[in-house]
Amino acid sequence: MTAPTELDEHALEANWKRFQDRARRVTRTAINRGILVRPCRCQKCGKLPSPRKDGKSAIQCHHPDYSDPLHVEWLCSPCHRAVTPVSRHGLGSMPGSSNSQAKLTEQAVSDIRKTYEQGVNGYRRLARQYGVSIPVIKRVVNGRGWTHVE
């Protein structure tokens, strides 16, 4: 069974993801209808990036606050990455609990490793306890998953 704090974190993460999706959808609609106009220059550094292959501006839309979807900053890719970093661990995926798909937290991973080392629980019991699959537990225990956690 998952601890209540982990459930709360997952609920918050799911809610946050809905805010992000809604903000992006509202912004995309506003751009398509001409309510928002994508500028050619970055609002932060003032650079004029090369246009995309389809000829449109390469300036990206950044939401400082997802609850206000039409309040956006128009940034070039380097400035956007400085404000919203992307992990080097994969195709835009963030490591650990900062990944929106994560079911575990860093604390849970640490607890799983300690519990397994003590010989208290096996893979199956740990998987049931934390609500993940047995292969996930194996990767955590063997150090092939969640490598950033000691």
matplotlib code that plots the C-alpha trace (Angstrom):
import matplotlib.pyplot as plt

x = [0.0, 1.3, 1.8, -0.7, 1.9, 2.9, -0.7, -1.0, 2.1, 0.7, -2.7, -0.8, 1.3, -1.8, -3.5, -0.4, -0.3, -3.9, -3.1, -0.2, -2.3, -5.1, -2.8, -1.1, -4.4, -5.8, -2.6, -2.6, -6.2, -5.4, -2.5, -4.6, -7.4, -4.9, -5.6, -1.9, 0.8, 4.1, 6.8, 10.0, 12.4, 13.0, 11.6, 14.5, 17.6, 16.2, 17.8, 16.1, 16.3, 16.2, 12.7, 11.4, 11.2, 7.6, 8.6, 7.0, 8.9, 11.1, 10.2, 8.7, 5.8, 6.7, 4.0, 5.3, 2.0, -0.2, -3.3, -3.2, -2.8, -2.8, 0.0, 3.0, 6.6, 8.0, 11.5, 14.2, 15.1, 18.3, 16.4, 13.4, 15.8, 17.4, 14.0, 12.6, 15.5, 15.2, 17.0, 20.0, 18.7, 16.5, 14.2, 13.0, 12.3, 13.2, 14.8, 13.0, 9.9, 10.2, 9.1, 5.3, 5.2, 7.0, 5.1, 8.0, 9.7, 13.4, 12.6, 10.6, 13.5, 15.9, 13.5, 13.1, 16.8, 17.2, 14.3, 15.6, 19.2, 17.8, 16.1, 12.7, 10.8, 11.3, 10.6, 6.9, 6.0, 7.8, 6.1, 2.7, 3.6, 4.7, 2.2, 4.7, 5.7, 8.3, 10.7, 10.6, 11.6, 14.4, 15.8, 15.7, 17.3, 20.0, 20.9, 19.8, 16.9, 16.8, 20.6, 20.6, 19.5, 22.0]
y = [0.0, 3.5, 6.0, 8.9, 11.5, 9.6, 9.5, 13.3, 13.9, 11.8, 13.7, 17.0, 15.9, 14.7, 18.0, 20.0, 17.9, 18.9, 22.6, 22.2, 20.5, 23.0, 26.0, 24.6, 23.8, 27.3, 28.9, 26.8, 27.8, 31.5, 31.4, 29.7, 32.3, 35.2, 36.2, 35.6, 36.3, 34.6, 37.2, 36.7, 37.8, 36.3, 38.5, 37.6, 37.9, 39.7, 37.2, 36.3, 32.5, 30.7, 29.9, 26.3, 24.0, 25.0, 28.7, 29.6, 31.4, 29.2, 31.2, 29.0, 29.8, 29.6, 29.6, 31.2, 30.3, 27.6, 28.9, 31.9, 30.3, 33.5, 35.0, 33.7, 34.6, 34.1, 32.7, 31.2, 27.6, 28.4, 30.9, 28.5, 25.6, 28.0, 28.7, 25.2, 22.7, 19.3, 16.3, 14.8, 11.3, 10.9, 12.5, 15.3, 13.1, 14.3, 11.9, 10.5, 12.1, 15.2, 12.9, 13.2, 9.4, 8.4, 6.3, 6.4, 9.1, 9.3, 8.5, 5.4, 4.2, 4.6, 2.7, -0.1, -0.6, -0.6, -3.0, -5.4, -5.3, -6.3, -9.3, -8.3, -8.3, -9.8, -8.2, -9.3, -7.9, -4.6, -4.3, -4.7, -2.4, 0.5, -0.1, -0.8, -3.8, -6.4, -5.4, -1.8, -3.1, -5.2, -2.2, -0.1, -2.8, -3.6, 0.1, 0.2, 2.5, 5.6, 5.9, 9.4, 8.1, 6.6]
z = [0.0, -0.8, 1.9, 1.9, 1.2, -2.0, -3.1, -2.4, -4.5, -7.4, -7.2, -7.2, -10.2, -12.1, -11.4, -12.5, -15.7, -16.4, -15.9, -18.3, -21.0, -20.6, -20.8, -24.0, -25.6, -24.8, -26.1, -29.3, -30.0, -29.3, -31.7, -34.4, -34.0, -34.0, -30.4, -29.6, -32.2, -32.1, -32.4, -34.4, -31.6, -28.1, -25.4, -23.1, -25.2, -28.3, -30.7, -34.0, -34.4, -37.8, -38.8, -38.6, -41.6, -42.1, -42.3, -39.0, -36.2, -34.0, -30.9, -28.2, -25.8, -22.1, -19.4, -16.2, -14.6, -16.0, -14.3, -16.6, -20.0, -22.1, -20.1, -21.9, -22.6, -26.1, -25.9, -28.2, -27.5, -25.4, -23.2, -22.8, -21.7, -19.2, -17.7, -18.1, -18.1, -19.8, -18.5, -20.2, -19.3, -22.3, -24.8, -22.6, -19.6, -16.2, -13.7, -10.6, -9.1, -11.3, -14.2, -14.5, -15.2, -12.0, -9.5, -6.9, -5.1, -4.2, -0.6, -1.7, -3.8, -0.9, 1.4, -1.2, -1.5, 2.3, 2.9, 0.2, 1.5, 5.0, 3.4, 4.9, 1.6, -1.9, -5.3, -5.4, -2.0, -2.6, -6.0, -4.3, -1.4, -3.7, -6.5, -9.3, -11.3, -10.3, -13.1, -11.8, -8.3, -9.8, -11.7, -8.5, -6.3, -8.9, -9.5, -13.2, -12.4, -10.4, -10.7, -9.3, -5.9, -3.5]

ax = plt.figure().add_subplot(projection="3d")
ax.plot(x, y, z, "-o")
ax.set_aspect("equal")
plt.show()
